[in-house]
């Protein structure tokens, strides 16, 4: 088992790593829409925040030389389920036809009052 700490992704805001690699699996911690340099939330819309989250996930996965096409499962936490369609449009653009298994649901509140958090599992092939 190997812990991944990316210097290019937003720093963890708690006692956890960006991802864990176990055998051929990558388990990514939930990503928020933080700018890696300022640690401030990017954007005020679900579209802007989803784009930043997907970019952050892409950055973490690049640490083990894989891309978004290797994601096999995502879990999406939304501050407001009414944002589902806006999130979905951006999410779909980033995955470019790749359709991993997915769960998405509304939660009571996210850290720093973010609109979205996404965690994922990917495979190294």
QUIPE-V77867 format. One record per run of one state. SS is the DSSP state (A for helix, B for strand, O for the rest). FROM is the first residue (numbers start at 0). LEN is the number of residues. If there is no record, write none. Layout:
ss->SS from->FROM len->LEN
ss->SS from->FROM len->LEN
This chain:
ss->O from->0 len->1
ss->B from->1 len->3
ss->O from->4 len->14
ss->B from->18 len->4
ss->O from->22 len->2
ss->B from->24 len->7
ss->O from->31 len->2
ss->B from->33 len->1
ss->O from->34 len->6
ss->B from->40 len->1
ss->O from->41 len->4
ss->A from->45 len->17
ss->O from->62 len->5
ss->A from->67 len->3
ss->B from->70 len->8
ss->O from->78 len->2
ss->A from->80 len->15
ss->O from->95 len->5
ss->B from->100 len->6
ss->O from->106 len->4
ss->A from->110 len->3
ss->O from->113 len->2
ss->B from->115 len->8
ss->O from->123 len->2
